[in-house]
Amino acid sequence: METPDTDTTAAAQTGEPTKVTADDVEERIDHLKEPMYNPFIERYLLDQVKDLRTEIQSTRAELIEKVVDKELTVADKTMSYATDTVTYFFYLIAGATSILVVIGWNSIRDMRNQLASVAEKRVNELVVEYEKRLKFIEEQLQQKSDIINRNQEEIERTNEVHSLWLKASQETSQQNKIAVYDQILDLRPDDVEALSYKADAVLELNEPLWAISLCLRALKLAPDNGHPHYQLACAYAEIGRWEDAIKSLGSAIEISEAYRDDASVDPSFARLKDFEQFKQLINPEEIEDPDATPPSA
């Protein structure tokens, strides 16, 4: 167990709240002796994703049920309206026919044929109009179903990728890690972190040229990501391209200062420790001769 700081102990004894600065937090993070997560947190995240997927499926079923109920209601109203319209037309026909018979303006047969034609035309217009409305509702339902399906597929893909990352973290063989990273890239070809970690594993197998190819591919996708810049610097250092290594390492440090400490202990930069430009990157406050020549390959 770590011994608490004197200031923290004193504050605890006096009952006063302990003031933790950003430097204290950063120092504590730099000296972590175990990961900040555990399998319980991972399990909790998986359960949350599972609950989200179940909720989306329930929402989809509820949406379909509501749309079907709406369609049935519209169809029922359409039929009622059509029936009432026809009934009113026949009432009108009967009244008009009676008047015409009385005044002798036209025969009952001619009037019936004319009114039947008008009623049929009106009913056809109503049917066409409601068919258009039902078609629009079906299109909206199909679009929402497609969106739900795409979201469900993305959730499943995310769960699978998450499982593969857990598997990669538990692998001890670099070959097995590379195989897992390839599976992640099959699911997400533009996963920059998978490309960067694969480059790291490839460097462990002493394949710097392969690692350079992977890092350049990752930087095309995310030029502002520091991890591929750092791995690229390591690969260049392994093959003796010192200037390129310094340039890539500088880019990584500009993105995140944490890479400065990583580079100071990384064995890939062992032959660059006496190079003044490397020292300037690692310890910018200790600049001696910036024109020093790099070590021989």
C-alpha positions as CSV (number, residue, x, y, z in Angstrom):
1,M,0.0,0.0,0.0
2,E,1.1,3.5,-0.7
3,T,1.9,5.8,2.3
4,P,-0.4,8.9,2.2
5,D,1.2,12.3,1.8
6,T,2.0,14.3,4.9
7,D,-0.3,17.2,3.9
8,T,-3.2,14.7,3.3
9,T,-2.6,13.0,6.7
10,A,-2.5,16.3,8.5
11,A,-5.6,17.5,6.8
12,A,-7.4,14.3,7.8
13,Q,-6.4,14.7,11.4
14,T,-7.5,18.3,11.7
15,G,-10.8,17.5,9.9
16,E,-10.2,20.0,7.2
17,P,-11.0,19.1,3.5
18,T,-8.0,18.0,1.5
19,K,-7.2,20.2,-1.4
20,V,-6.0,18.1,-4.4
21,T,-4.4,20.0,-7.3
22,A,-4.1,19.1,-10.9
23,D,-0.5,18.3,-10.4
24,D,-1.4,15.8,-7.6
25,V,-3.9,14.0,-9.9
26,E,-1.4,13.9,-12.8
27,E,1.3,12.6,-10.5
28,R,-1.0,9.9,-9.1
29,I,-2.0,8.8,-12.6
30,D,1.7,8.6,-13.7
31,H,2.4,6.3,-10.7
32,L,-0.5,4.0,-11.0
33,K,0.4,0.4,-10.1
34,E,-2.8,-1.2,-11.3
35,P,-5.5,-0.3,-14.0
36,M,-8.3,2.1,-13.1
37,Y,-10.9,-0.3,-14.2
38,N,-11.9,-3.8,-13.3
39,P,-14.1,-6.6,-14.8
40,F,-17.1,-5.4,-12.8
41,I,-17.1,-2.0,-14.7
42,E,-16.7,-3.9,-18.0
43,R,-19.7,-6.1,-17.0
44,Y,-21.7,-3.0,-16.0
45,L,-21.0,-1.4,-19.4
46,L,-22.1,-4.6,-21.3
47,D,-25.3,-4.8,-19.2
48,Q,-26.0,-1.1,-20.0
49,V,-25.6,-1.8,-23.7
50,K,-27.8,-4.9,-23.4
51,D,-30.5,-2.8,-21.7
52,L,-30.3,-0.2,-24.4
53,R,-30.7,-2.8,-27.1
54,T,-33.8,-4.3,-25.3
55,E,-35.3,-0.8,-24.9
56,I,-34.8,-0.1,-28.7
57,Q,-36.5,-3.4,-29.6
58,S,-39.4,-2.6,-27.3
59,T,-39.7,0.9,-28.8
60,R,-39.7,-0.7,-32.3
61,A,-42.5,-3.1,-31.3
62,E,-44.5,-0.3,-29.7
63,L,-44.0,1.9,-32.8
64,I,-45.2,-0.8,-35.2
65,E,-48.2,-1.5,-33.0
66,K,-49.2,2.2,-33.0
67,V,-48.7,2.6,-36.7
68,V,-50.9,-0.5,-37.4
69,D,-53.6,0.8,-35.1
70,K,-53.4,4.1,-36.9
71,E,-53.8,2.4,-40.3
72,L,-56.8,0.4,-39.1
73,T,-58.4,3.6,-37.7
74,V,-57.8,5.4,-41.0
75,A,-59.2,2.5,-43.1
76,D,-62.3,2.3,-40.8
77,K,-62.9,6.0,-41.2
78,T,-62.5,5.8,-44.9
79,M,-65.1,3.0,-45.2
80,S,-67.5,4.8,-42.9
81,Y,-67.1,8.0,-44.9
82,A,-67.6,6.2,-48.2
83,T,-70.7,4.4,-46.9
84,D,-72.2,7.6,-45.6
85,T,-71.4,9.4,-48.8
86,V,-73.1,6.7,-50.9
87,T,-76.1,6.7,-48.6
88,Y,-76.5,10.5,-48.8
89,F,-76.2,10.3,-52.6
90,F,-79.0,7.7,-52.8
91,Y,-81.1,9.9,-50.5
92,L,-80.4,12.8,-52.8
93,I,-81.2,10.7,-55.8
94,A,-84.5,9.6,-54.3
95,G,-85.5,13.2,-53.5
96,A,-84.4,14.6,-56.8
97,T,-86.1,11.7,-58.7
98,S,-89.3,12.3,-56.9
99,I,-89.2,16.0,-57.8
100,L,-88.4,15.3,-61.4
101,V,-91.2,12.7,-61.7
102,V,-93.6,15.2,-60.3
103,I,-92.5,18.0,-62.7
104,G,-91.9,15.6,-65.6
105,W,-88.4,16.9,-66.3
106,N,-86.6,13.6,-66.8
107,S,-87.2,9.9,-66.4
108,I,-86.3,8.0,-63.2
109,R,-83.9,5.7,-65.1
110,D,-81.9,8.6,-66.6
111,M,-81.6,10.3,-63.2
112,R,-80.6,7.0,-61.5
113,N,-77.9,6.4,-64.1
114,Q,-76.5,9.9,-63.8
115,L,-76.4,9.9,-60.0
116,A,-74.9,6.5,-59.9
117,S,-72.1,7.7,-62.2
118,V,-71.5,10.7,-60.1
119,A,-71.5,8.6,-56.9
120,E,-69.1,6.1,-58.4
121,K,-66.7,8.8,-59.5
122,R,-66.7,10.4,-56.0
123,V,-66.1,7.1,-54.3
124,N,-63.2,6.3,-56.7
125,E,-61.6,9.7,-55.9
126,L,-61.9,9.0,-52.2
127,V,-60.3,5.6,-52.6
128,V,-57.4,7.0,-54.5
129,E,-56.8,9.8,-52.0
130,Y,-56.8,7.4,-49.0
131,E,-54.5,4.9,-50.9
132,K,-52.0,7.8,-51.3
133,R,-52.2,8.5,-47.5
134,L,-51.8,4.9,-46.6
135,K,-48.8,4.6,-48.9
136,F,-47.2,7.6,-47.3
137,I,-47.7,6.1,-43.8
138,E,-46.2,2.8,-45.0
139,E,-43.1,4.7,-46.4
140,Q,-42.7,6.5,-43.1
141,L,-43.0,3.2,-41.2
142,Q,-40.4,1.6,-43.5
143,Q,-37.9,4.4,-43.0
144,K,-38.3,4.2,-39.2
145,S,-37.9,0.4,-39.3
146,D,-34.7,0.8,-41.4
147,I,-33.3,3.3,-38.8
148,I,-34.0,0.9,-36.0
149,N,-32.4,-2.0,-37.9
150,R,-29.3,0.1,-38.5
151,N,-29.0,1.2,-34.9
152,Q,-29.4,-2.4,-33.8
153,E,-26.7,-3.6,-36.1
154,E,-24.4,-0.8,-34.9
155,I,-25.0,-1.8,-31.2
156,E,-24.2,-5.5,-32.1
157,R,-21.0,-4.4,-33.9
158,T,-20.0,-2.2,-30.9
159,N,-20.5,-5.1,-28.5
160,E,-18.4,-7.4,-30.6
161,V,-15.6,-4.8,-31.0
162,H,-15.7,-4.2,-27.2
163,S,-15.4,-7.9,-26.6
164,L,-12.4,-8.1,-29.0
165,W,-10.6,-5.2,-27.2
166,L,-11.0,-7.1,-23.9
167,K,-9.7,-10.2,-25.6
168,A,-6.7,-8.3,-27.0
169,S,-5.9,-6.9,-23.5
170,Q,-5.7,-10.4,-22.1
171,E,-3.5,-11.9,-24.8
172,T,0.2,-12.2,-24.1
173,S,1.3,-13.3,-27.5
174,Q,1.9,-10.5,-30.0
175,Q,0.7,-12.8,-32.9
176,N,-2.6,-13.4,-31.1
177,K,-3.0,-9.7,-30.5
178,I,-2.4,-9.0,-34.2
179,A,-5.1,-11.6,-35.0
180,V,-7.6,-9.9,-32.7
181,Y,-6.8,-6.4,-34.1
182,D,-7.4,-7.8,-37.6
183,Q,-10.8,-8.9,-36.5
184,I,-11.6,-5.4,-35.2
185,L,-10.4,-3.9,-38.5
186,D,-12.7,-6.3,-40.4
187,L,-15.6,-4.8,-38.4
188,R,-14.3,-1.3,-38.5
189,P,-11.7,-0.7,-41.2
190,D,-11.2,3.0,-40.1
191,D,-10.5,2.2,-36.4
192,V,-7.4,4.3,-35.8
193,E,-6.7,2.8,-32.4
194,A,-6.7,-0.7,-33.8
195,L,-4.2,0.3,-36.5
196,S,-2.0,2.0,-33.9
197,Y,-2.0,-0.9,-31.4
198,K,-1.4,-3.4,-34.2
199,A,1.6,-1.3,-35.2
200,D,2.8,-1.5,-31.6
201,A,2.5,-5.3,-31.7
202,V,4.2,-5.5,-35.1
203,L,7.2,-3.5,-33.7
204,E,7.4,-6.1,-30.9
205,L,7.9,-8.7,-33.6
206,N,10.7,-6.6,-35.1
207,E,8.8,-5.6,-38.2
208,P,9.3,-1.8,-38.4
209,L,8.4,-1.4,-42.1
210,W,5.1,-3.1,-41.5
211,A,4.5,-0.8,-38.5
212,I,5.3,2.3,-40.7
213,S,2.7,1.2,-43.2
214,L,0.1,0.8,-40.5
215,C,0.9,4.1,-38.9
216,L,0.7,6.0,-42.2
217,R,-2.6,4.4,-42.9
218,A,-3.9,5.5,-39.4
219,L,-2.6,9.1,-39.9
220,K,-4.5,9.4,-43.2
221,L,-7.7,8.7,-41.2
222,A,-6.8,10.8,-38.1
223,P,-3.9,13.2,-38.6
224,D,-4.4,14.7,-35.1
225,N,-4.2,11.4,-33.2
226,G,-0.9,11.2,-31.2
227,H,-0.7,7.4,-30.9
228,P,0.1,6.7,-34.6
229,H,2.6,9.6,-34.6
230,Y,4.4,8.0,-31.6
231,Q,4.4,4.5,-33.1
232,L,5.7,5.9,-36.4
233,A,8.5,7.6,-34.5
234,C,9.4,4.3,-32.9
235,A,9.4,2.5,-36.2
236,Y,11.6,5.1,-37.9
237,A,14.0,4.9,-34.9
238,E,14.2,1.1,-35.3
239,I,15.4,1.4,-39.0
240,G,17.8,4.4,-38.4
241,R,15.7,7.2,-39.9
242,W,16.6,9.6,-37.1
243,E,15.3,12.8,-38.5
244,D,11.9,11.3,-39.4
245,A,11.8,9.7,-35.9
246,I,12.4,13.1,-34.3
247,K,9.8,14.8,-36.5
248,S,7.1,12.2,-35.7
249,L,8.0,12.2,-32.0
250,G,7.7,16.0,-32.0
251,S,4.2,15.8,-33.6
252,A,3.1,13.3,-31.0
253,I,4.4,15.4,-28.1
254,E,2.6,18.5,-29.5
255,I,-0.6,16.5,-29.3
256,S,0.0,15.1,-25.8
257,E,2.8,15.8,-23.4
258,A,2.4,12.3,-22.0
259,Y,4.5,10.9,-24.9
260,R,7.5,12.9,-23.6
261,D,7.7,10.6,-20.6
262,D,7.0,7.5,-22.7
263,A,9.8,8.3,-25.1
264,S,12.3,8.8,-22.3
265,V,12.1,5.2,-21.3
266,D,11.1,3.6,-24.6
267,P,13.9,1.1,-25.8
268,S,13.1,2.1,-29.4
269,F,14.8,5.4,-28.8
270,A,17.8,4.0,-26.9
271,R,20.3,5.0,-29.6
272,L,18.9,8.6,-29.7
273,K,19.4,9.4,-26.1
274,D,22.7,11.2,-26.8
275,F,21.2,13.1,-29.8
276,E,20.7,16.7,-28.8
277,Q,17.5,17.2,-30.7
278,F,16.0,14.1,-28.9
279,K,17.2,15.6,-25.6
280,Q,15.5,18.9,-26.5
281,L,12.2,17.0,-27.0
282,I,12.5,15.0,-23.8
283,N,14.0,17.8,-21.6
284,P,13.4,21.1,-23.4
285,E,14.8,23.0,-20.4
286,E,18.2,21.4,-20.8
287,I,19.3,22.5,-24.3
288,E,23.0,22.4,-25.1
289,D,24.0,22.0,-28.7
290,P,21.0,21.7,-31.1
291,D,23.4,21.1,-34.0
292,A,24.7,17.8,-32.7
293,T,24.8,15.0,-35.2
294,P,22.6,11.9,-34.9
295,P,24.2,8.6,-33.9
296,S,25.3,6.3,-36.6
297,A,22.8,3.6,-37.8
